[in-house]
């Protein structure tokens, strides 16, 4: 198998995960901002790898599998870091919603593929918006430090809260699209 530039970007996103975790826990004043910046660059590779794959003929089965895995790993792992570092229940609830939705929609897509109806639950614009809000929200919350007097953590939390709403809405839309297939007899 040949590793394309698009696949390399996805692999780079996965490789960034342990670096974000290490930076998050470093005993340094700049640890959280470093982790947030690395997370931000990794999140940008999500936009870039899809663009490169589509526009430069680098779409592959490996990339189609790996891209959502990289996204879900990055989001779930960093949400766990945020839950651990912020004792507030509100971050816990948002993390439960986001991670629970990812598991539900992934299982739904897998099941729909087995019955030949995967196209009914293909990624939609709402899923892309949800992902963008998550990435900005999580990145800002990881960064944590104020910039020019702006509470970056609070801004990130607001984005993450919006993404939790989009998360639930998009999950219900996917379930609604799949409902006719679920009602059919085996």
C-alpha positions in Angstrom: 0.0 0.0 0.0 1.3 3.4 -1.0 1.0 6.2 1.6 -0.4 9.3 -0.1 0.1 12.8 1.2 -3.5 12.8 2.4 -2.9 9.6 4.4 0.3 11.0 5.7 -1.6 14.0 7.1 -4.1 11.6 8.8 -1.3 9.6 10.3 0.3 12.8 11.5 -2.9 13.7 13.3 -2.8 10.3 15.1 0.9 10.8 15.9 0.0 14.2 17.4 -2.3 12.7 20.0 0.4 11.4 22.4 2.3 14.7 22.0 -0.8 16.6 23.0 -1.2 14.4 26.0 2.5 14.8 27.1 2.3 18.6 26.6 -0.9 18.7 28.6 0.8 17.2 31.6 4.2 18.9 31.4 5.1 20.9 34.5 5.5 24.2 32.6 3.7 27.5 32.4 3.4 27.0 28.6 2.3 23.3 28.7 -1.4 23.8 28.1 -0.9 26.5 25.4 1.6 24.2 23.6 -0.9 21.3 23.8 -3.7 23.5 22.5 -1.5 24.7 19.6 -0.5 21.2 18.6 -4.1 20.1 18.9 -5.1 23.0 16.6 -2.5 22.1 14.0 -3.7 18.4 14.2 -7.3 19.5 13.7 -6.3 21.5 10.6 -4.9 18.3 9.1 -8.4 17.0 9.2 -9.5 19.7 6.8 -6.4 19.5 4.7 -6.3 15.7 4.3 -9.9 15.6 2.9 -9.2 18.5 0.5 -6.0 16.9 -0.7 -7.6 13.5 -1.1 -10.6 14.8 -3.1 -8.7 17.4 -5.2 -5.6 15.5 -6.0 -7.0 12.0 -6.6 -5.6 10.6 -3.4 -8.8 9.0 -2.1 -8.3 5.4 -0.8 -10.0 2.8 1.2 -7.2 3.1 3.9 -7.8 6.9 4.1 -11.6 6.4 4.2 -11.1 4.1 7.2 -8.4 6.0 8.9 -9.7 9.6 8.8 -12.8 9.1 11.0 -10.7 6.9 13.4 -8.1 9.7 13.8 -10.9 12.2 14.4 -12.6 10.1 17.0 -9.4 9.2 18.8 -8.2 12.8 19.0 -11.6 14.1 20.2 -12.2 11.3 22.8 -8.7 11.3 24.2 -8.5 15.0 24.6 -12.1 15.2 26.1 -10.9 12.7 28.7 -8.0 15.0 29.5 -10.4 17.9 29.9 -12.8 16.0 32.1 -9.9 14.9 34.3 -8.5 18.5 34.6 -11.9 20.3 35.2 -13.9 18.9 38.1 -17.1 20.6 36.9 -19.9 18.2 36.0 -20.8 20.3 32.9 -17.6 19.3 31.0 -18.4 15.6 32.0 -21.9 15.8 30.5 -20.7 17.4 27.3 -18.0 14.7 27.0 -20.5 11.9 27.6 -22.8 13.4 24.9 -20.0 13.7 22.3 -18.4 10.4 22.9 -21.8 8.6 23.2 -22.9 10.1 19.9 -19.7 9.1 18.2 -20.1 5.5 19.3 -23.8 5.5 18.3 -23.3 7.0 14.9 -20.3 4.8 14.1 -22.3 1.7 15.0 -25.3 3.0 13.0 -23.1 3.5 9.9 -21.5 0.1 10.3 -24.9 -1.6 10.6 -26.3 0.4 7.7 -23.4 -0.6 5.6 -24.1 -4.3 6.3 -27.6 -3.9 5.0 -26.6 -1.8 2.0 -28.1 1.5 3.2 -24.9 3.3 4.2 -25.6 6.3 1.9 -28.6 7.2 4.1 -26.2 8.0 7.0 -23.3 9.6 5.0 -21.5 12.5 6.6 -23.6 15.7 6.2 -23.0 19.4 6.5 -24.3 19.3 10.1 -21.7 16.7 11.0 -18.9 18.8 9.5 -20.2 21.9 11.4 -20.3 19.8 14.6 -16.7 18.7 14.1 -15.5 22.2 13.5 -17.2 23.5 16.6 -15.7 20.5 18.6 -12.2 21.1 17.3 -12.2 24.9 18.1 -13.9 24.3 21.4 -11.6 21.5 22.5 -8.5 23.4 21.2 -9.4 26.6 23.1 -10.2 24.7 26.3 -6.9 22.8 26.1 -5.0 26.1 25.4 -6.7 27.5 28.5 -4.7 30.7 29.0 -6.2 34.1 28.3 -5.2 35.9 25.1 -5.4 39.7 25.0 -7.8 39.6 28.0 -10.1 37.1 26.3 -11.0 34.0 28.4 -10.0 31.4 25.8 -11.2 28.5 28.0 -14.7 30.1 28.3 -14.8 30.7 24.5 -13.8 27.1 23.9 -16.5 25.9 26.4 -19.1 27.9 24.5 -18.1 26.3 21.2 -18.0 22.9 22.8 -21.5 23.5 24.3 -22.8 24.5 20.8 -21.1 21.4 19.4 -22.9 19.2 22.0 -26.2 20.6 20.7 -25.1 20.0 17.1 -24.0 16.5 18.2 -27.4 15.6 19.5 -29.2 17.1 16.6 -27.0 15.4 14.0 -27.3 12.1 15.8 -31.1 12.3 15.7 -31.0 13.2 12.0 -28.9 10.2 11.3 -31.2 8.0 13.4 -34.3 9.5 11.6 -32.7 8.7 8.2 -32.0 5.1 9.3 -35.4 4.6 11.0 -37.2 3.1 8.0 -34.4 0.6 7.6 -34.6 -0.3 11.3 -38.3 -1.0 11.0 -38.0 -3.5 8.3 -38.2 -7.2 9.2 -35.0 -9.2 8.8 
